[in-house]
Amino acid sequence: MTNWTTPADLKNQVQKLWNRGKLLASMVTEKSPFPLRLTLKGPSSQQLSNRFTDVRDWITQLTAAAGPYRIVWRTVNHRILGSNEIPSEIWIDAMDAALGFIGKQLDASTFSSLLTLTRKQEPCLLPWLSKRPLRALELAEAWPLMLQTIAWLRKHPRPGIYLRQIDLCDVDSKFIERHRGVLSELFDLGLPPDAIDAQATGTINFCRRYGFRDKPLRVRFRLLDPDLAILSAGSDQDITITKEAFARISIPAETVFITENEINFLAFPPAKKSMVIFGAGYGFRNLADIEWLHNRKLFYWGDLDTHGLAILNQLREFLPHAESLLMDRQTLLAHRSFWGTENQPETATLTRLTSEEQAIYDDLRHNRLGNHIRLEQEKIAFTTLLDALEKLESPPFPEPHVT
């Protein structure tokens, strides 16, 4: 066995250039990497003597595959074998040869068409094409519509309409949603600064960033004290309203619970001067805008696993005073028989947990109690919830008798 370079190795070198986007990017920048010298490993002087047959076969392989690449030869004078020509350098002289070598002529032609169209319609996007040429190639079919969308939005900055109201054929809300990430990068390049709300970041704030109307965010909550009822007496106080209405509403609740599980939300027991909000996973940014929540006792009840604690950690970014409920070591160990397995646990460093919460998080992410264990909140005994509520300053009403 040898480590001498084979035609397959040479092809792989060119393929890596393609995979890194280098070849297509050079079409944008017009800075050709050719002629390009490839890495060539050949026989040593000793191997020339001891393995002459193998060397001759190696030379035959390289020569037979030549065409896309050019071989530079050097003369080796050997005291026994005499004068011999062996490959010393391998070069690819032009882009066409490189593309032919790895079979990418058609893809390059498609990219060339995208490039021509972009130079003509939106030259401001050329840096993006240079940076992400393979992604552009994946979007070849949608690319013309993307260019049209940028041009339309430049003519109608911050239009104040819903995405489905964009007046372009084949551009609808589904198209925007499907390509939201890329369009955001392109809009940032193609729109003037005053058409972009730089404070609105992330795909969740896409509409706000570029001045579109977004569907109203809604908050679902239950009032746990009959004295707080805002609907008619005897009505189910399970209410869903817009975030804006929730921010304006006047509810004299002193304690607010947030829970992620819908059944737990629905079954949450009565409690004086209290309410419960159906949680939003990792989407708490909008609750931070509700000023009155900052003046209430706030408790978060999520799954007792790494993601549940990560969600608690994120909640405290927006509502720093939030406390955890039933997310402690005692609850975890008391429900050992209900432990499940967490797929793809969170492992990042969390900075907003209490020392006790951090200790549990470390035990879970480092598998000190078992392999990827988790306790889903719906597996926690209802009596355990009642006991926990009794320890709070606003104790619950007695649990109704069930026959």
C-alpha positions as CSV (number, residue, x, y, z in Angstrom):
1,M,0.0,0.0,0.0
2,T,1.2,3.5,-0.8
3,N,0.0,7.1,-0.2
4,W,0.8,8.1,-3.8
5,T,-1.8,10.4,-5.2
6,T,-4.3,8.7,-7.5
7,P,-6.7,10.3,-10.1
8,A,-9.5,9.8,-7.5
9,D,-7.5,11.8,-5.0
10,L,-7.0,14.6,-7.5
11,K,-10.8,14.6,-8.3
12,N,-11.5,14.7,-4.5
13,Q,-9.3,17.8,-4.2
14,V,-11.4,19.6,-6.8
15,Q,-14.6,18.4,-5.3
16,K,-13.7,19.9,-2.0
17,L,-13.2,23.2,-3.7
18,W,-16.7,22.9,-5.1
19,N,-18.2,21.8,-1.7
20,R,-16.7,24.9,-0.1
21,G,-18.2,27.1,-2.7
22,K,-14.8,28.3,-3.9
23,L,-15.3,27.6,-7.6
24,L,-18.7,29.3,-7.8
25,A,-17.6,32.2,-5.7
26,S,-14.8,32.9,-8.1
27,M,-17.4,33.4,-10.8
28,V,-18.8,36.2,-8.7
29,T,-15.6,37.9,-7.7
30,E,-14.0,37.3,-11.2
31,K,-10.8,36.3,-9.4
32,S,-9.9,33.0,-11.0
33,P,-8.0,30.4,-9.0
34,F,-6.6,28.9,-12.2
35,P,-4.2,27.7,-13.2
36,L,-4.4,25.7,-10.0
37,R,-1.8,23.4,-8.7
38,L,-3.1,20.2,-7.0
39,T,-1.3,18.3,-4.3
40,L,0.7,15.4,-5.6
41,K,2.4,12.8,-3.5
42,G,4.7,10.4,-5.4
43,P,7.3,7.7,-4.8
44,S,10.6,8.4,-3.1
45,S,14.0,7.7,-4.6
46,Q,14.1,4.4,-2.8
47,Q,10.7,3.4,-4.0
48,L,11.7,4.1,-7.5
49,S,14.3,1.4,-7.2
50,N,12.5,-1.1,-5.1
51,R,9.0,-0.8,-6.6
52,F,9.6,0.1,-10.2
53,T,6.7,-1.9,-11.4
54,D,4.3,-0.2,-9.0
55,V,5.7,3.2,-10.0
56,R,5.2,2.4,-13.7
57,D,1.5,1.4,-12.9
58,W,1.0,4.6,-10.9
59,I,2.3,6.7,-13.8
60,T,0.1,4.8,-16.2
61,Q,-3.0,5.6,-14.1
62,L,-2.2,9.3,-13.8
63,T,-1.5,9.5,-17.5
64,A,-4.6,7.7,-18.6
65,A,-6.9,10.0,-16.5
66,A,-5.1,13.2,-17.7
67,G,-7.2,15.6,-19.7
68,P,-8.9,17.6,-17.1
69,Y,-5.5,18.1,-15.5
70,R,-2.0,18.7,-16.9
71,I,1.1,16.7,-15.8
72,V,4.4,18.4,-15.4
73,W,7.2,15.9,-15.7
74,R,10.7,15.7,-14.2
75,T,13.6,13.6,-15.2
76,V,15.1,11.3,-12.7
77,N,18.5,9.7,-13.4
78,H,19.0,6.5,-11.6
79,R,22.3,4.6,-11.6
80,I,20.6,1.3,-12.3
81,L,17.4,2.3,-14.1
82,G,18.9,5.1,-16.1
83,S,16.9,8.2,-17.0
84,N,13.1,8.2,-16.4
85,E,10.3,10.7,-16.5
86,I,7.9,10.9,-13.5
87,P,5.1,13.3,-12.6
88,S,6.3,16.2,-10.4
89,E,3.3,18.5,-10.6
90,I,-0.4,18.4,-11.4
91,W,-2.2,21.5,-12.7
92,I,-5.8,22.3,-13.7
93,D,-5.5,25.2,-16.1
94,A,-9.1,26.5,-16.4
95,M,-12.5,26.5,-14.8
96,D,-14.1,24.4,-17.5
97,A,-11.5,21.6,-17.0
98,A,-12.2,21.6,-13.2
99,L,-16.0,21.5,-13.7
100,G,-15.7,18.7,-16.2
101,F,-13.4,16.7,-13.9
102,I,-16.2,16.6,-11.2
103,G,-19.2,16.7,-13.5
104,K,-20.5,20.1,-12.4
105,Q,-20.9,21.8,-15.7
106,L,-24.7,22.0,-15.6
107,D,-24.8,23.3,-12.0
108,A,-22.2,26.0,-12.9
109,S,-24.2,27.0,-15.9
110,T,-27.3,27.4,-13.7
111,F,-25.4,29.5,-11.3
112,S,-24.0,31.6,-14.2
113,S,-27.6,32.4,-15.2
114,L,-28.4,33.4,-11.6
115,L,-25.3,35.6,-11.5
116,T,-26.2,37.3,-14.8
117,L,-29.7,38.0,-13.6
118,T,-28.5,39.3,-10.2
119,R,-25.9,41.6,-11.8
120,K,-28.7,43.1,-14.0
121,Q,-31.5,43.4,-11.4
122,E,-29.9,43.5,-7.9
123,P,-26.1,43.9,-8.0
124,C,-26.2,44.7,-4.3
125,L,-26.7,41.0,-3.7
126,L,-23.5,39.9,-5.3
127,P,-21.7,39.8,-1.9
128,W,-24.3,37.3,-0.8
129,L,-23.9,35.2,-3.9
130,S,-20.1,35.2,-3.3
131,K,-20.6,34.1,0.3
132,R,-23.3,31.5,-0.2
133,P,-23.1,30.3,-3.8
134,L,-24.2,26.7,-3.1
135,R,-27.3,28.0,-1.2
136,A,-28.1,30.2,-4.1
137,L,-27.9,27.2,-6.4
138,E,-30.3,25.3,-4.2
139,L,-32.7,28.3,-4.6
140,A,-32.3,28.5,-8.4
141,E,-36.0,28.0,-9.1
142,A,-37.1,30.6,-6.5
143,W,-34.3,33.1,-7.1
144,P,-36.1,35.3,-9.8
145,L,-39.1,35.7,-7.5
146,M,-36.8,36.6,-4.6
147,L,-35.2,39.4,-6.7
148,Q,-38.7,40.6,-7.7
149,T,-39.7,40.6,-4.0
150,I,-36.7,42.8,-3.0
151,A,-37.5,45.2,-5.8
152,W,-41.1,45.4,-4.8
153,L,-40.3,46.0,-1.2
154,R,-37.9,48.8,-2.1
155,K,-40.7,50.5,-4.0
156,H,-43.1,49.9,-1.1
157,P,-41.0,50.3,2.1
158,R,-42.6,49.2,5.3
159,P,-45.9,48.6,3.6
160,G,-48.0,47.9,6.6
161,I,-49.9,45.0,5.0
162,Y,-50.0,41.2,5.6
163,L,-47.6,39.1,3.6
164,R,-50.3,37.5,1.5
165,Q,-51.2,41.0,0.2
166,I,-47.9,41.4,-1.6
167,D,-48.9,42.3,-5.2
168,L,-46.6,39.9,-7.0
169,C,-47.6,36.8,-9.0
170,D,-46.5,33.6,-7.3
171,V,-45.3,35.5,-4.2
172,D,-47.6,34.7,-1.3
173,S,-47.3,34.1,2.4
174,K,-46.3,30.5,1.9
175,F,-43.4,31.6,-0.4
176,I,-42.2,34.1,2.2
177,E,-42.5,31.7,5.1
178,R,-40.6,29.0,3.2
179,H,-37.7,31.3,2.4
180,R,-37.9,33.7,5.4
181,G,-34.3,33.1,6.5
182,V,-32.7,33.8,3.2
183,L,-35.1,36.7,2.3
184,S,-34.1,38.3,5.6
185,E,-30.5,38.3,4.6
186,L,-31.3,39.6,1.2
187,F,-33.6,42.3,2.4
188,D,-30.9,43.5,4.8
189,L,-28.6,44.0,1.8
190,G,-31.1,45.3,-0.7
191,L,-33.2,47.8,1.4
192,P,-32.2,51.2,2.7
193,P,-31.6,51.4,6.5
194,D,-34.7,53.4,7.1
195,A,-36.8,50.5,5.7
196,I,-35.5,48.1,8.4
197,D,-36.3,48.0,12.1
198,A,-32.8,47.0,13.3
199,Q,-34.2,46.3,16.8
200,A,-36.4,43.4,15.5
201,T,-34.1,40.4,15.2
202,G,-34.6,36.7,14.5
203,T,-37.1,35.1,12.1
204,I,-39.9,35.5,14.7
205,N,-39.7,39.2,14.2
206,F,-39.5,39.1,10.4
207,C,-42.7,41.1,9.8
208,R,-41.9,43.8,12.3
209,R,-38.3,44.1,10.9
210,Y,-39.5,44.9,7.4
211,G,-42.8,46.7,8.2
212,F,-45.4,44.0,7.5
213,R,-48.4,43.4,9.6
214,D,-48.2,40.2,11.6
215,K,-51.0,38.1,12.8
216,P,-52.0,39.1,16.3
217,L,-50.3,37.2,19.1
218,R,-52.7,35.6,21.5
219,V,-52.5,34.8,25.2
220,R,-54.6,32.0,26.7
221,F,-55.3,32.2,30.5
222,R,-57.6,30.9,33.2
223,L,-58.8,32.8,36.2
224,L,-58.4,30.6,39.3
225,D,-60.4,32.7,41.7
226,P,-64.2,33.1,41.0
227,D,-63.9,36.6,42.5
228,L,-61.7,37.6,39.6
229,A,-64.2,36.5,36.9
230,I,-64.4,38.9,34.0
231,L,-67.0,36.8,32.1
232,S,-70.5,36.1,33.4
233,A,-70.9,34.2,36.6
234,G,-70.7,30.4,36.1
235,S,-68.9,30.8,32.8
236,D,-65.7,28.9,32.1
237,Q,-62.9,31.5,32.7
238,D,-60.7,29.9,30.0
239,I,-60.0,33.0,27.9
240,T,-57.9,33.7,24.8
241,I,-57.3,37.3,23.8
242,T,-54.7,39.2,21.8
243,K,-51.5,40.2,23.5
244,E,-52.4,43.9,23.1
245,A,-55.7,43.3,24.9
246,F,-54.0,41.2,27.6
247,A,-51.5,44.1,28.2
248,R,-54.4,46.5,28.7
249,I,-56.7,44.3,30.8
250,S,-57.0,45.0,34.5
251,I,-57.0,41.8,36.5
252,P,-56.4,42.1,40.2
253,A,-54.5,38.8,40.4
254,E,-51.6,38.8,42.7
255,T,-50.1,35.5,41.6
256,V,-49.6,34.2,38.0
257,F,-48.7,30.7,37.1
258,I,-47.3,29.7,33.7
259,T,-47.5,26.0,32.7
260,E,-46.5,24.3,29.4
261,N,-48.9,21.3,29.5
262,E,-52.4,22.0,28.3
263,I,-54.1,19.4,30.6
264,N,-52.2,20.8,33.6
265,F,-53.4,24.3,32.4
266,L,-57.0,23.1,32.3
267,A,-56.8,21.1,35.5
268,F,-55.0,23.7,37.5
269,P,-56.9,24.0,40.8
270,P,-58.7,27.1,42.1
271,A,-56.5,29.5,44.0
272,K,-57.2,32.9,45.6
273,K,-56.2,36.0,43.6
274,S,-54.5,33.8,41.0
275,M,-54.5,33.0,37.3
276,V,-52.6,30.6,35.1
277,I,-51.2,31.2,31.6
278,F,-50.8,28.5,29.0
279,G,-47.1,28.7,28.2
280,A,-45.3,29.3,24.9
281,G,-42.3,27.1,25.1
282,Y,-39.2,29.2,24.2
283,G,-41.4,32.2,23.1
284,F,-41.6,34.5,26.1
285,R,-40.4,37.7,24.5
286,N,-43.9,39.0,24.1
287,L,-44.8,38.4,27.7
288,A,-42.0,40.8,28.6
289,D,-44.0,43.6,27.1
290,I,-46.9,43.0,29.6
291,E,-45.9,45.6,32.2
292,W,-48.3,44.5,34.9
293,L,-46.7,41.0,34.9
294,H,-43.6,42.5,36.3
295,N,-45.5,43.5,39.4
296,R,-47.0,40.1,40.1
297,K,-45.7,37.0,41.9
298,L,-44.8,34.7,39.0
299,F,-44.3,30.9,39.0
300,Y,-43.2,28.7,36.1
301,W,-44.0,25.0,36.0
302,G,-42.4,23.1,33.2
303,D,-41.0,19.6,32.5
304,L,-38.3,18.6,34.9
305,D,-35.6,18.0,32.3
306,T,-32.8,20.0,30.6
307,H,-35.1,21.7,28.2
308,G,-37.6,22.6,30.9
309,L,-34.9,24.3,32.9
310,A,-33.6,26.0,29.7
311,I,-37.0,27.4,29.1
312,L,-37.1,28.7,32.8
313,N,-33.7,30.2,32.2
314,Q,-35.0,32.0,29.1
315,L,-38.2,33.2,30.8
316,R,-36.0,35.0,33.4
317,E,-34.3,36.9,30.6
318,F,-37.7,38.8,30.2
319,L,-39.2,38.3,33.6
320,P,-36.3,38.0,36.0
321,H,-38.4,37.6,39.2
322,A,-40.1,34.3,38.0
323,E,-39.8,31.4,40.3
324,S,-39.9,27.7,39.5
325,L,-42.7,25.4,40.7
326,L,-42.2,21.6,41.2
327,M,-38.9,21.8,39.3
328,D,-36.8,20.7,42.3
329,R,-34.8,17.7,43.3
330,Q,-37.3,16.4,45.8
331,T,-40.1,16.3,43.2
332,L,-37.8,14.6,40.7
333,L,-36.7,11.8,43.1
334,A,-40.2,11.3,44.5
335,H,-41.4,10.5,41.0
336,R,-38.6,8.1,39.9
337,S,-41.1,5.5,38.7
338,F,-42.4,8.1,36.1
339,W,-39.0,9.0,34.7
340,G,-38.8,9.0,30.9
341,T,-36.0,9.6,28.4
342,E,-35.2,13.0,27.0
343,N,-34.3,13.1,23.3
344,Q,-31.4,15.5,22.5
345,P,-30.9,17.1,25.9
346,E,-29.8,20.7,26.3
347,T,-26.2,21.1,27.2
348,A,-25.5,24.8,27.0
349,T,-24.5,26.9,30.0
350,L,-27.5,28.5,31.7
351,T,-26.8,31.7,33.7
352,R,-30.2,32.5,35.2
353,L,-30.9,29.4,37.4
354,T,-30.8,29.4,41.2
355,S,-28.0,27.3,42.7
356,E,-30.5,24.4,43.4
357,E,-31.8,24.6,39.9
358,Q,-28.3,24.7,38.5
359,A,-27.4,21.6,40.5
360,I,-30.3,19.6,39.0
361,Y,-29.5,20.9,35.5
362,D,-25.9,19.8,35.8
363,D,-27.0,16.3,37.1
364,L,-29.4,15.9,34.2
365,R,-27.1,17.1,31.4
366,H,-24.2,15.1,32.8
367,N,-26.4,12.0,33.3
368,R,-25.5,11.7,37.0
369,L,-28.9,10.3,37.9
370,G,-29.4,8.2,34.8
371,N,-29.2,8.4,31.0
372,H,-31.1,11.4,29.6
373,I,-33.8,11.2,32.3
374,R,-36.8,13.5,32.3
375,L,-39.9,14.0,34.4
376,E,-42.8,15.3,32.3
377,Q,-45.0,17.7,34.3
378,E,-48.1,15.7,33.6
379,K,-46.6,12.7,35.4
380,I,-46.5,14.6,38.7
381,A,-49.2,13.6,41.1
382,F,-52.0,16.1,41.4
383,T,-51.7,15.9,45.2
384,T,-48.1,17.0,44.9
385,L,-49.3,20.2,43.1
386,L,-51.9,20.9,45.8
387,D,-49.2,20.5,48.5
388,A,-46.9,22.9,46.7
389,L,-49.7,25.5,46.3
390,E,-50.5,25.3,50.0
391,K,-47.0,26.4,50.8
392,L,-47.4,29.6,48.8
393,E,-48.7,32.8,50.2
394,S,-51.9,32.4,48.2
395,P,-53.2,29.0,49.2
396,P,-55.6,27.1,46.9
397,F,-59.2,26.5,47.6
398,P,-60.0,23.0,48.9
399,E,-60.0,20.5,46.1
400,P,-63.6,19.6,45.2
401,H,-64.7,16.2,46.2
402,V,-64.9,13.7,43.4
403,T,-67.3,10.8,43.7
